[in-house]
């Protein structure tokens, strides 16, 4: 099967995005500096771990061909939660989260296009 340029571009975007989010979520889960920074929010530590693990699971699913759509939808939901959490604490630096969510949406929409007509 020959991939066209759009499919190839979406595949490259999927893998770069999935690996970047997986790496950043692992940093959030396992980095001491992330734990210290998160502790300053006053929120319980389990929220940091729940968010990080949800991102990691969603990113892994996003990279599995048969689970890309479900993983992408979960990833969008987790990223939306992270955006809300940031904004609720007055942190306006959500640009990268918005870009991640939009890129995830593009990949999922591209996967849905041949299968179901492209609606998300």
N, C-alpha and C positions, 0 to 999 in steps of 0.2 A: 504494500500500500504506500503510495507516494503522498507525502504531506505537502499541502500548499503553503505559501509563505505565511498566511494568517495562522494556520494551525501550528506551524513551526514556531512562530513568534509567541503564541499563547503557551505552547509547551515550555519554551525557554522561560517565559514570565512565571509560569506555574512553579517550575523547579527553583528558580532564584528566589521567588517570594516565599515558597514553602521552607526552604533552607534558612533564609534570613530570619523569618519569624520563629522557626524552631530554635535557632541559635540565640535570639534575643530572649525568648521565653525561658530557655535553659539558664541563661544568665540571671533572669529574674528569680528563678527557682533556686539556683545553687550559689549565686554570688553573695559573699558576705557584705560587700558594699551596697548591693541592692536591698538586702535585708535591713541594713542600718538606715538607708534612705527611706524605705517603706515604713519603718518603725516611727519615723518622725511624723507620719500622717495621723497617728493615733488609732489607726484601724488595726484590728487583730491580724496576726501573722497568717492565719489560715486563709485570709482573703488573698493575700499575695500568692500563696502556694496554690490555691484553687484556680486563680486566674492563670498563673504560669502553666500549671498542668493541663488546664483546658486548652490553652493555646498550643501546647506541645502535641496533645492528642489530635486536635483539629488540623495542625500543620502536617502531621504524619498521614492522617486520612486524606488530606488534600493532595499528597504526593502519590497516593495509591490510585492507579488508573480507574479501577472499579468504584472507588469511594471518593473520587475528586469532587463530585457535586455535593454529596453529603458533608464532606470535610470542609468544603468551601462555604457552605451555608452555616455550619457550626463556627467556622473561623470568622465570618462576618458578624455573627451574633456575639462572639467573645470580644472582637474588636470594638463593636458598638458598646458593650458593657465597659470596656476599658476607657473608651472616649467619655462616657457618662461619668465614670469614676474620676477621671482627670478633671473634667469640667466642674463637677460637684465640689472639688477641692480648690478650685480657682486656678488650676494649671491649664493655661491656654495653649500649651505646646502639644497639640494633638494632630499637627499636620502629617507626620509620618503615619500615624494610625489611620487617618483618613485616606492617605495614599494606599496603604496596605489593603484597606477595605475595598476601595475602588478597583484596585488591581485584582483582588480576589473575585469581585463581582464580574469583571471582564473575563477572567478565565472560566468561571462557572457559566456565564452567558455563552461563551464560545463553545463550551462542551454541550450545552443544551441546544444550540443552534441546529446541528445536524439531527439530533435525536427528537426534539419536540418543537421545533419552530422558533426557538430563541427567547422564550419568555422566562423571566426570573421572578 
